[in-house]
Every structure is written in structure tokens, then in C-alpha cells.
Amino acid sequence: MSTRSTRRPRAREPRPLLTTRTLLILTLAAGSAGIAAAFPDTAVPLTLAATVITLLAQIVRD
């Protein structure tokens, strides 16, 4: 008798097109761009905040 399993290997499940981290970064970028367009004086602080959050998301992923 053969010791091999006759089961078919499971197909890998497809990965999502956008991850939660990607959606967070895109939402943050779109929101900060909208606020910066409405209030130009806030552009630099918003950019810094978005950069920090993006870097933290990268650190958490690693």
C-alpha cells in the first residue's frame, strides 16, 4: 500500500488587493491633502503627522 495521501492540496486563498495598512495610509494621505487644501497654514504640520504615522505603520508591520 502507498503511504501517500490521496487528498488534493488546498489552493492558497487569494490575498486582498489592499491591506489594512495600505488603506490607512491612503485614507490619511487623502484626508491630510483635503485639509491642507482647505487650510494652507496646516500643510506642514499635517505632512509631518502623516509621515510619522506612516513610519509607525511600517515599523509595526516589520
C-alpha positions in Angstrom: 0.0 0.0 0.0 1.0 3.5 -0.6 1.7 5.9 2.3 0.9 8.9 0.2 -2.2 10.8 1.0 -4.8 10.9 -1.8 -6.0 14.3 -0.7 -5.5 17.2 -3.0 -3.5 20.1 -1.6 -5.5 23.1 -0.7 -5.3 26.0 -3.1 -3.9 29.1 -1.5 -6.5 31.7 -0.7 -6.1 34.9 -2.7 -4.5 37.8 -1.0 -6.5 41.0 -0.6 -5.8 43.7 -3.2 -5.4 46.4 -0.5 -4.2 45.6 3.1 -5.5 47.4 6.1 -2.2 49.2 6.4 -2.4 50.4 2.8 -6.0 51.6 3.3 -4.9 53.5 6.5 -2.1 55.3 4.7 -4.2 56.2 1.7 -7.0 57.5 3.9 -4.6 59.5 5.9 -3.0 61.0 2.8 -6.3 61.9 1.2 -7.6 63.4 4.4 -4.5 65.5 5.1 -4.4 66.6 1.4 -8.0 67.8 1.7 -7.4 69.6 5.0 -4.2 71.2 3.7 -6.0 72.4 0.6 -8.7 74.0 2.7 -6.3 75.4 5.3 -2.9 76.0 3.7 -1.3 77.0 7.0 -1.7 73.5 8.3 0.1 71.8 5.4 3.5 71.4 7.1 2.2 70.0 10.4 -0.2 67.7 8.6 2.6 66.4 6.4 4.8 65.7 9.5 2.0 63.9 11.3 1.2 61.8 8.2 4.9 60.9 7.9 5.1 59.9 11.5 2.0 57.7 11.3 3.2 56.1 8.0 6.6 55.3 9.6 4.9 53.8 12.7 2.7 51.7 10.5 5.9 50.4 8.7 7.6 49.7 12.0 4.6 47.8 13.3 4.5 45.7 10.1 8.2 44.7 10.4 
